[in-house]
Amino acid sequence: MDMLIGPLLERNGGYGYDTFTVAEGLRSSFRYLRVDAARYDQRALIAEARSDSRCNVRICETQGEFEQLIEALRGGDTLPETAEPP
């Protein structure tokens, strides 16, 4: 399963991020009042998803990249390979 994790965004007076899988569609995280709380939640999700060998996680640096990859997955494409972060 391919999972996209979007960048942290400021919205509605707080911070959050979106995720996307073909099975679950687009989902938004909780709205956090502090950016460090949103970042902690995002990192915990990344760690959990990466521990599942069936899950191919892609962390998007920009909203544009996130939206482009969503369209690719919806079109039936597979995610291109990227280098693992250190």
C-alpha positions in Angstrom: 0.0 0.0 0.0 1.3 3.4 -0.9 0.9 6.2 1.7 1.5 9.9 1.1 2.1 12.2 4.0 1.8 15.9 3.2 3.7 18.8 4.7 2.7 20.6 7.9 0.3 23.4 7.1 -1.1 26.3 9.0 -4.9 26.2 8.8 -7.9 27.4 10.9 -5.7 28.9 13.6 -3.6 25.7 14.0 -1.3 23.2 12.3 -1.9 19.9 10.7 -1.1 17.7 7.7 -2.9 15.4 5.3 -2.4 11.8 4.4 -3.6 9.9 1.3 -4.0 6.2 0.5 -6.0 4.8 -2.4 -8.0 2.7 0.1 -8.8 5.5 2.6 -8.6 8.5 0.4 -7.6 12.0 1.7 -7.6 12.4 5.4 -6.6 15.3 7.6 -4.8 15.1 11.0 -6.1 16.7 14.1 -5.7 20.5 14.3 -2.9 21.2 16.8 -2.4 24.7 18.3 1.4 24.3 18.4 3.5 23.4 15.4 5.8 21.1 17.6 2.7 19.0 18.6 1.7 18.6 14.9 5.3 17.7 14.0 5.5 15.1 16.8 2.2 13.5 15.6 3.4 13.5 12.0 6.7 11.8 13.0 4.9 9.2 15.1 2.7 8.3 12.1 5.7 8.1 9.8 7.5 5.7 12.2 4.4 3.6 12.6 3.8 3.4 8.9 7.4 2.5 8.1 7.3 -0.3 10.6 4.7 -2.0 8.4 6.5 -3.8 5.6 3.4 -3.7 3.4 3.4 0.1 3.5 5.4 2.3 1.1 5.6 5.7 2.8 6.3 8.9 0.8 6.8 12.1 2.7 6.0 15.2 0.6 8.0 18.4 1.1 5.5 20.7 -0.6 1.7 20.8 -1.0 2.2 20.8 -4.8 4.2 17.6 -4.7 1.6 16.0 -2.4 -1.3 16.9 -4.8 0.7 15.7 -7.9 1.4 12.3 -6.3 -2.3 12.0 -5.2 -3.3 12.4 -8.9 -0.7 9.8 -9.9 -2.0 7.2 -7.4 -5.6 7.9 -8.4 -4.6 7.3 -12.0 -3.2 3.9 -11.1 0.5 4.8 -11.2 3.0 3.6 -8.6 5.1 5.9 -6.6 8.6 6.5 -7.9 11.4 5.4 -5.7 13.1 8.0 -3.6 16.2 7.9 -1.4 15.6 7.2 2.3 16.2 10.2 4.5 19.1 9.8 7.0 
